[in-house]
Amino acid sequence: MALSKLEQLYRQVIVDHYQHPHHHGLPNASANVQTVIVNPSCGDELTMEWALDGETITAVYFDGIGCSISQASASMVTDLFRGKTITEAKALAESFSDMVQGKIEKDEALGEAQVLAGVRNFPARIKCATLAFKAIEQLEKGKYRPAEDSIKLAEESKKTAEESIKPTEESKKTAEESIKGKIAKNK
């Protein structure tokens, strides 16, 4: 079955968001809360950091692991939710869910995320596509943690990693003895 030009375009948009995600990488200093959401049926995981000014989402960033659909969808969410209130973002998430379940055809308010409408033909992928959109429910219900916790954790992890790669006096001595032994053996 050959893909139409429109389907090819949609596929390319998804691939572009997957390969070159928008607002990807954590921790982000401008964020003040963080949500973590997991799709246990396939293992997709997303950590999203949100910069909130009252009820307004001023920025969204994400990191995670998962399939191209979940990662592309998260990239699209970071663009779509910026400048929206939590209530507006929740309405967009509900519209998106309806679209990928086939309850509505498309919603222009979803912008680029409309390209994921074809997921409705692959029921196992619906959860992948809606994962990032469901994170807004956590914000609405207050199920988040302060983002500075993740920044502190990242700094501690970096410090621990740096310390673990510093050679100790004992490891230097062992390396020198090993080298001397190999030199003596080769003479």
C-alpha positions in Angstrom: 0.0 0.0 0.0 1.6 3.3 -1.1 1.4 6.3 1.1 -0.3 9.4 -0.1 1.8 12.6 -0.3 -0.1 13.9 2.7 0.7 10.7 4.8 4.3 11.0 3.7 4.4 14.6 4.9 2.8 13.6 8.3 5.3 10.8 8.7 8.2 13.3 8.0 6.9 15.8 10.6 6.8 13.0 13.2 10.3 11.8 12.2 11.6 15.4 12.4 10.2 15.9 15.9 11.7 12.6 17.0 15.1 13.2 15.5 15.2 17.0 16.4 13.0 17.4 19.4 12.0 20.8 20.5 12.7 22.0 24.1 14.5 18.7 24.9 16.8 18.3 27.8 16.7 18.6 31.6 17.1 20.1 34.1 16.1 23.5 32.9 16.7 26.5 35.2 13.6 28.4 34.1 11.2 25.5 35.2 9.6 25.5 38.6 7.8 22.2 38.6 8.4 18.7 37.2 6.1 15.8 36.3 7.0 12.2 35.5 4.7 10.0 33.5 5.1 6.4 32.4 3.3 4.1 30.0 3.7 0.8 31.7 2.4 -1.2 28.7 5.4 -0.3 26.5 7.9 1.3 28.9 7.8 4.9 27.5 8.9 7.4 30.2 8.7 11.2 30.1 10.0 13.7 32.6 8.6 17.1 31.9 9.6 20.4 33.5 7.1 23.3 33.5 7.7 27.0 33.9 4.5 28.3 35.4 3.5 31.9 36.0 0.4 31.4 38.1 -1.9 29.2 35.9 0.0 30.1 32.7 2.5 27.7 31.2 5.4 29.9 30.0 7.6 27.0 29.0 7.8 23.2 28.9 10.8 21.0 28.5 11.1 17.2 28.4 13.4 14.3 28.5 12.7 10.6 28.4 12.9 7.3 26.7 10.4 5.7 24.3 9.3 5.2 20.8 9.3 7.8 18.1 5.6 8.5 18.6 5.9 9.3 22.3 9.0 11.4 21.8 7.6 13.3 18.8 4.3 13.9 20.7 6.3 15.3 23.7 8.2 17.6 21.4 4.9 18.9 19.9 3.4 19.4 23.4 6.3 21.7 24.4 5.3 23.9 21.5 1.5 23.6 21.8 1.2 24.3 25.6 3.5 27.3 25.7 1.5 30.4 26.6 -1.6 28.5 27.5 -3.3 28.2 30.9 -3.4 24.8 32.6 -7.2 24.8 31.8 -6.6 25.6 28.1 -3.8 22.9 27.9 -6.2 20.4 29.5 -8.8 21.1 26.9 -6.2 20.6 24.1 -5.2 17.3 25.7 -8.8 16.1 25.8 -9.3 17.2 22.2 -6.1 15.3 21.2 -7.2 12.2 23.0 -10.6 12.3 21.2 -8.8 12.8 17.9 -6.4 9.8 18.3 -9.3 7.6 19.5 -11.3 8.6 16.4 -14.1 10.4 18.3 -13.3 13.6 16.3 -11.6 14.0 12.9 -9.1 16.8 13.7 -9.0 20.0 15.7 -7.1 23.0 14.2 -6.3 24.2 17.7 -3.9 21.2 18.0 -1.6 22.7 15.3 1.1 20.3 14.3 -0.1 17.6 16.7 -2.9 16.9 14.2 -0.4 14.8 12.2 -0.7 12.2 14.9 -4.4 11.6 14.0 -3.3 8.4 12.1 -2.4 6.8 15.3 -6.1 5.9 15.7 -5.4 3.1 13.2 -2.9 1.5 15.6 -4.6 1.1 19.0 -1.5 0.0 20.7 0.2 3.3 19.9 -2.6 5.6 21.3 -1.1 5.5 24.7 2.3 6.4 23.3 0.9 9.4 21.5 -1.2 10.6 24.5 1.5 10.2 27.2 2.9 13.8 27.1 -0.6 15.2 26.8 -1.6 13.3 30.0 1.1 15.0 32.0 -1.1 18.1 32.1 -3.5 16.1 34.3 -0.7 15.8 36.9 -0.3 19.6 36.9 -4.0 20.1 37.2 -4.2 17.7 40.2 -1.1 19.1 41.9 0.9 15.8 41.3 4.3 17.3 40.7 7.5 18.1 42.5 9.6 21.3 42.6 12.0 21.4 39.6 14.9 22.5 41.8 14.8 19.0 43.3 15.8 17.6 39.9 18.5 20.3 39.5 20.0 19.4 42.9 19.9 15.7 42.1 21.6 16.4 38.7 24.3 18.4 40.3 24.9 15.7 43.0 25.0 13.0 40.3 27.5 15.0 38.3 29.7 15.6 41.3 29.5 11.9 42.2 30.4 10.9 38.6 33.3 13.3 38.5 34.7 12.0 41.8 34.3 8.4 40.7 36.5 9.0 37.6 39.3 10.7 39.5 42.2 8.3 39.8 43.1 7.5 43.4 46.7 7.2 44.6 46.2 3.4 44.8 44.9 3.1 41.3 47.8 5.2 40.0 50.2 3.0 41.8 48.5 -0.2 40.4 48.7 1.3 36.9 52.4 2.2 37.2 53.2 -1.3 38.5 51.3 -2.9 35.7 53.1 -0.8 33.1 56.5 -1.5 34.7 55.6 -5.3 34.7 54.7 -5.2 31.0 57.9 -3.2 30.1 60.1 -5.7 32.1 58.3 -8.6 30.4 58.9 -7.2 26.9 62.7 -6.7 27.5 
